Amino acid sequence: MKSPATVLLVDDDAIFRRVMAAELARSGWDVVAAADGEEGIRAAGKLESAIVLLDLHLPDLDGLEVLKAIREKSPGCEVVMLTGHGSIDTAIESIRLGAYDYVPKPCPLDELEVRLQRALERQTLRRRTTLLERGLTPPDPGDSFIGESVPFRRLLHLVGLAAPTSSTVLVTGETGTGKEMVAKLLHARSPRRARPFVVVECAALQESLLQSELFGHERGAFTGAERAKPGLFEVASGGTVFLDEIGEVSLATQVKLLRVLDTSTFRRVGGTTEIRVDVRVLAATNRDLAAMVRQGLFREDLFYRLSTVSLPLPSLRERGGDVDLLAQAFVARFAGRYGVERRLSPEALEALRLHPWPGNVRELLHVVEAAMVVCDGTVILPEHLPASLRNAPGPLAPAPGDAVPGPLATLEEVERAHIERTLRATDGHRGNTARILGISERNLYRKLREYGLLA
């Protein structure tokens, strides 16, 4: 099986270089050979992420000088030193200067393969960690939190109390209320803000893939596991892991999660070595975990461990005048993005106020974006809103003291109607429908099957 990495072999012994290159190529590696230090430095600069097999004694430069140059000019390379003529002290010095490992020369090919594979694993982990630190550590999203209602201000107060701690937090709420945004805010205002924030979509992966993603796996742990892979808990060490849709996790995986939470240790799939990590765990769900505990679908001990701090998010229906503030903020955001001038008419704002918003803030965001696209003037009118809003019958629940005009719909009826409406709005595109609803395509397929909506 061809390796995704290249071995750069830097050695002045032509026979050794030719034989070793042939053996490594037979094992599946891409091999580039260099006969001296200067050639090796130039080749490393072009390859950028090679595994360098470097002889300590070269005709033009000392091996340690070549090591320093490669570490400075090609930091993505991992270097394994060949110590045929060097002392153990020199080999140890090479480790201090940044080499990953050293091997005696000559070295049995199978042992060399192990060293190269380990260097590749470290290189992969470093690359993933760098990407996470640069791209997955979110900035403080506080400016995106818009609202003045009492439930919303109470939520922000609780976030301010929980963020500086290392406590596990369970974020609950309906679809579209902003659970991931709250998790990002918790991370951004914690002492871990400079470390990775790793999102795990628990419902989007099959059981075996989820465990491999979370905990990693060893080479040969299952069919197709041709090399060891670090898990996201390792990648996020020092930072935060956000387990989205935690209610979809199987009981078998729940046991492993509980162990990580209790001991900060775990084993890779197929592994025997205990790995210790320092991570903060945040979790979110739109399901009633307490009810799932009573039904035997969720472990009670894990539920209590996850909900050390519980943050229930208010629905948009509970946030009163926040609909106006959010809608106007979204109009301003999209106006800046599209380079247009738009504002909401009083009639359009009234239609937005009357809508029950089963999809909450996410649904409002997409409604405003759609209105911005179809509006050909500067004022968004009711006619630019979806038909479901123009013909809105009013809120699902009456205000306190109001008479109920008729039988209220059940939650299942409301959910089914909203799924049907969203499917129509997306012309039946399940991927876009799932994105708007804030659920995985797998969950959408399950709901379509339950409600008899599969075409």
Secondary structure, 3 states (H helix, E strand, C coil): CCCCCEEEEECCCHHHHHHHHHHHHHCCCEEEEECCHHHHHHHHHHHCCCEEEEECECCCCEHHHHHHHHHHHCCCCEEEEECCCCCHHHHHHHHHCCCCEEECCCCCHHHHHHHHHHHHHHHHHHHHHHHHHHHHCCCCCHHHCCCCCHHHHHHHHHHHHHCCCCCCEEEECCCCCCHHHHHHHHHHCCCCCCCCEEEEEHHHCCHHHHHHHHHEECCCCCCCCCCCEECHHHHCCCCEEEEECHHHCCHHHHHHHHHHHHHCEECCECCCCCEECCCEEEEEECCCHHHHHHCCCCCHHHHHHHCCEEEECCCHHHHCCHHHHHHHHHHHHHHHHHCCCCEECHHHHHHHHHCCCCCHHHHHHHHHHHHHHHCCCCEECHHHCCHHHHCCCCCCCCCCCCCCCCCCCCHHHHHHHHHHHHHHHCCCCHHHHHHHHCCCHHHHHHHHHHCCCCC
